[in-house]
Amino acid sequence: MSKKVNDKSIWNEIYEKEEFKPGWSSPGTDPNLISIIGDCLKQRCIGSYKMLDIGCGNGRNSMIVEEFPSYALEYTGADFADKAVEFCKGKYSGSKKFVHLDITEDNLPLDDHYDIIIDCGCFHSIPPEARAAYLKNVSKRADKSTLYIIGAWYREKEHIETKEPSYFPYLYLDEWFLNSNDIRDIFGKEFNLLFEIIDNQVYNGLNKGFAYFILRKC
């Protein structure tokens, strides 16, 4: 049986290869996420906030919880590769929650609302035909107070993105480069793009640039 592009089994195979060293296996929390979330929390009262990490991978961004202890962040990491979720459950202790799910499917075991939603490297792997389902599920769990951050491979060209993937790092695994025009085109009916940050060094050696798109519900 042939495998579909970005099939779940491909991701499980990737996680099982000890020699595999993709960008999202980098140690430590993404420094740009720490900065963006920190700036947001400074404007909020000390308290408890729910955080959803879509495509949590090896769970490295769950350590954002330790960066801001005063805010008692309630972290939930979600990934559709069960090997990734198994790894995270074995590595991280405490109140951090990890769930196995596909963000493009219905009836997800998630809360109705999150104060912070991050997607650092998941959305750019979702093909165009599945983006409406992704958007529906994220929008349902956000309101105008929710900080929503998408981290994705960046491209400078301003032409409208095609349905063809721009990046072929592994067999059967495709990813898309995105820019602010793409984000407005895809998310504009539900979210406003507040600003973007481009970092050409955070995943140095793996690709040309990585973008962080900061959004709020319309």
Buried (B, 14 or more C-beta within 10 A) or exposed (E): EEEEEBEBEBBBBBBEEEEEEBBBEBEEBBEBBBEBBEEBBEEEEEEEBBBBBBBBBBBBBBBBBEBBEEBEBBBBBBBBBBBBBBBBBEEBEEEBBBBBBBBBEEEBEBEEBBBBBBBBBBBBBBBEEBBEBBBEBBBEBBEEEBBBBBBBBBBEEEEEBEEEBBBEEBEBBBBBBBBBBBBBEBBEEBBBBEEBBBBEEBBEEBBEBBBBBBBBBE
